Amino acid sequence: MDCCETLSPHEQRIKDRIDGKEDRFRQSHSRAFTILDEFEASRPSIDVERALYFTQSFKETEGQPLVLRWAKALQHIAANITVYIDDHQLLAGRVGKPGRYGILYPELDGDFLDQAVAELPHRVGAPFGITADEVQIVVEEIAPYWKGKTYHEALNAALPPDIHKLTYDDPEGLISRFIVNETSSFRSSIQWVHDYEKVLTRGFGDIRHEAEARLAALDPLSPRDEVEKKPFLQAVVIIADAIVHWAQRHAALAREQALAESDPQRRKELLELAEICEWVPERPARSFQEAVQSQWFTQMFSRLEQKTGTIISNGRMDQYLYPYFKADIERGVLTEDRALELIECMWVGLAQFVDLYISPAGGAFNEGYAHWEAVTIGGQTRDGRDATNELSYLFLKSKREFPLHYPDLAARIHSRSPQRFLWEVAETIKEGSGFPKLINDEEVVPLYVSKGATFEEAYDYAVSGCSEARMPNRDTYTSGGAYVNFAAALEMTLFNGRMLKYGDRPLGLETGDPATFETWEELWEAYKRQQLLFCKAAFTQQHIVCALRARHFAQPMGSALHDLCMKHCLDLHTPQIPDGINLGYFECIGFGTVVDSLAAIKKLVFEDKKVSTTELIEALKTDFEGREPLRRLLRSAPCYGNNDPYADRIALDIDRVFVDYARKYSRELGIHNDIRYVPFTSHVPFGKVVSATPNGRKAFTPLSDGSSASHGADVNGPTAILLSNYETKNHGFRERAARLLNIKFTPKCLEGTEGTRKLVSLIRTFCDLKLWHVQFNVVNRETLLAAQREPEKYRSLIVRIAGYSAYFVDLSPDLQNDLIARTAHDTL
């Protein structure tokens, strides 16, 4: 690091740590640091209890309604799973063994779980430990029951042959083709956020009483009431009892630990914790600490309920916790430092739960122990006024002072966001650990209103998952969508429906030998046909997904917290819930790669005639071996990300193909199935099946990321990147969802007060252009290279990846190199 002219504060802290200096914020955050020290560098291990008790219950309840079986399984888990209260913790509740841990969901991947657990400790990306005894439990007691019963097996069997060959590379559907990739089989639900305010203000006791009253009022002669409503309401009663019983077990443990505790301060904390766990989440919270504990129980129990893609989000925490914070501050029973200590106890608790992806595709999509338990701050109130408050600033302060990549902090920005809020957001970004990511109300709110929401509902959205948003009590769609590799569509255009990775077998359409195309329009039409084939495959997948999932998954607690589910007595996984808004999406991977490639073909082959199609294709086949001058020429063509109308017009046309298709065919699915550019880390494995591309990209290397520019192609600065994003959106369509945008700065670029001012101006520009999302890395290239050389010294280096931050050394070499290769802007 000594070679860097300017270090980010995060880099400076790492340098100080290497030099043996104590972190300057350790004393003011001593409890959180103490807990973090106990697990920070440890490899996660698998806890099998949830899977075992879930399986035991399902064996006993066959033939009963699924929602009732799910509730009984959770009741069995709540009564038997080991409960823990960690040393120094002020919050009770975890769902696995001490340290960093992951849990299993055999209802998802039980058909290959016995094979997977033996491989998890040895995989390159995100390995997990597991004991021999637990492997035996999985192999002998858990996996055998689920073979032939999982959703994954049903989906694999249901896909037509022409869709299957674009989805899977084997008959069992265990290996992804990475062309049109289904994602619904490695999570029970896409990202989700609960109505936590309902738990804090009512408690599960009142939710139980509501369900009991509804049960008593059912028509005893109605078949629908008997078959549909009765099991649902019974499940709500069971689940409310289950989470309350789980909390009571923690209360008993706290009292037991207090009796054995010799330190009087810790004994007092444990006794207070016991009283709190006896009160919440059964009853309404009466204080800030009770509110935090009640929310924590709810989100932890969600992990027992199902595997939510990207982990269950925390919603607008600065809004629903604020009344308790304000009241306790005014009563003199709470200080800001104490509030910070409580929420940081939650942060370190979050950091110990690691989302475990069993399938190879799921693991490749979510490297570095990915997590998106988004905490949303800022934004607007339900009546459209600025919502920023003291808690918003407290969460930002925590991110600046406590070096942890949990939780995933998201700031909602709008045109009237206070200057102080934007300034502190910018200062937090400059810290260098990738927080917060920004979501733009000026894009999200109007889009949601156009899709059927009221302004009040749209103003109250919470960031959920990577870069998405949810409207609690109005959103109702939970099915994961397809990931479309449209760099593969380009390769099939150039090789007559084939891909070099997969040999001479046609996978796409045979659109002809491109050497016979005399005009750009002929090549563009061939490309469009391949892209539309992928759209059809994605939507066909989703049609089948929608029909299958409700037979395999239920969510009784999540449903109990949703107004529409309670109103209609329907589980949240029901395909169509009256009055709900079904917001789904399909993913496009490699946007910048394809735009730049098509721009190079149009400009150099058809207009300037500097390269023949035959010469280009031969160069691609050989990965530019011996053709470096040609590769440099291709890389000199107009590129997306530079506010260049030539490239951006092609990008707009590509996007138009998608939104046109979505507008026409989403209604057949009964959802808003919109175009989204959010790859997580999938642009790396998707790139591994795509040979060399006409923008000069080498074979099987990563594709461009989200709506970001190709590696090194953005040469006109960050404002040009924003403008390219603006110019390539089809603003007249509502069939669009999130666009993930990564921008990387050197710390020198943002140095000092002037650097903060310039970053605030850039954020205002992002807001004015009505872009959905942006996130930043502020790091020196030399730091990343040093971390590759000496990973143990840089164990705590945090970087921003794809809607989340992760420890750099936990990433695969491919993803590390992808991050290093991104353009680092040194002027703004």
Secondary structure, 3 states (H helix, E strand, C coil): CCCCCCCCHHHHHHHHHHCCCCCCCCHHHHHHHHHHHCCCCCCCEEECHHHHHHHHHHHHCCCCCHHHHHHHHHHHHHHHCCCCCCCCCCCCCCCCCCCCEEECCHHHHCCCHHHHHHHHHHCCCCCCECCHHHHHHHHHHHHHHHCCCCHHHHHHHHCCHHHHHHHECCCCCCCECCCEECCHHHCCECCCECCHHHHHHHHHHHHHHHHHHHHHCCCCCCHHHHHHHHHHHHHHHHHHHHHHHHHHHHHHHHHHHHHHCCCHHHHHHHHHHHHHHHHCCCCCCCCHHHHHHHHHHHHHHHHHHCCECCCCECECHHHHCHHHHHHHHHHCCCCHHHHHHHHHHHHHHHHHECCCCCCHHHHHHCCCCCCCCCEEEECECCCCCECCCHHHHHHHHHHHHCCCCCCCEEEEECCCCCHHHHHHHHHHHHHCCCCCEEEEHHHHHHHHHHCCCCHHHHHCCEEECCCEEECCCCECCCCCCCEEEHHHHHHHHHCCCCCHHHCCCCCCCCCCCHHHCCCHHHHHHHHHHHHHHHHHHHHHHHHHHHHHHHHCCCCHHHHHCCHHHHHHCCCCCCCCCCCCECEEEEEEECHHHHHHHHHHHHHHHHHCCCCCHHHHHHHHHCCCCCCHHHHHHHHCCCCCCCCCHHHHHHHHHHHHHHHHHHHHHHHHHCCEEEEEECCCCCHHHHHCCCCCCCCCCCCCCCCCCCCCCCCCCCCCCHHHHHHHHHHCCCCCCCCEEEECCEEEECHHHHCHHHHHHHHHHHHHHHHHCCCCEEEEEECCHHHHHHHHHCCCCCCCCEEECCCCEEEHHHCCHHHHHHHHHCCEECCC
